[in-house]
């Protein structure tokens, strides 16, 4: 019996809640996994899993053994990554979780990473709320929000600049605001995840003083796609990250307003579980992300990315 293969099979079956799903993940047959787990149970002389036609579950002995096996596999992965780090070559799958609304930012970064490092692979997942990186087995999370988990290491990536903008169609029917105070008379489309609160937009005036404007409007959404589409259609004004809508700005489907007022940006951070050795794939990907962000900052002529 290949003990390591059997332990891996056992852990992946539990993580994926079944033999079929684990087999798809490992690219092996359900029968092969079943044989490996059975061989492990025979070698130990205990039953690890309770099997029914609909689901599997851990026995008491299986639960304790599972926790130890997870630690063994994590230690082995860390040892492999530490060895690979000596050569500085990213290898293996990099699992990334990022906020749904900034996912498009990663397209050029992932493309560049995979092109430069053919021995690496990327599994990118997106969502609107922070996940448990350790439990979900993610190597890295990138989000505009602050993570509160004390075991995570934070690295600042940059700040996403934002601008207030409107479509020419909207401005044909409404006078362009000249100061943030004028926003009270406009339909302001709001993103529910904005920082600060969705009903307050923050600016810096020409003298560098903070100016806060209370806003309201006919649309609040978690979807930036819906937000930008409504703004493009002339429904109202919107706060937008230029890095996420270069096509709309280039075509002038949306145009900046309030040019004398700088909008407060959004901080972008990378989080990863604390380990004695940071793997080459995580380190290199973060470095590349920072470099791309800084390049976009230089090309856009703004202080943020």
Number of C-alpha atoms within 10 A of each C-alpha: 9 9 13 14 13 21 20 18 24 28 19 20 24 18 15 14 14 19 25 17 17 22 20 12 12 15 9 14 14 17 12 14 24 18 13 21 25 17 16 23 17 12 11 10 9 12 16 23 20 12 12 8 5 6 10 15 15 16 16 13 12 18 15 12 16 19 11 12 17 16 11 15 15 13 13 12 13 17 15 13 21 17 15 16 18 10 9 15 18 25 19 14 13 19 19 19 24 22 17 16 18 20 17 12 14 15 11 11 19 17 11 15 20 15 11 11 14 12 13 16 17 15 11 16 14 16 14 14 10 17 15 13 20 14 8 11 14 19 20 23 25 26 24 21 18 14 18 8 11 9 13 19 14 17 14 13 22 22 19 22 21 21 21 23 24 28 25 18 16 19 16 10 9 13 11 18 16 13 16 20 13 14 18 14 13 16 19 25 24 28 21 16 17 16 16 12 13 17 17 15 22 19 23 16 17 11 8 10 10 14 17 13 16 15 20 18 16 10 17 17 14 15 15 18 11 14 22 25 13 18 26 23 15 19 21 25 29 25 21 24 17 19 19 17 14 12 12 16 16 10 9 14 19 27 17 17 19 18 14 13 22 19 21 20 19 20 18 18 18 24 22 20 20 13 12 9 12 17 25 21 27 18 15 17 19 20 13 16 22 19 15 19 20 18 13 15 19 13 9 14 10 11 13 19 27
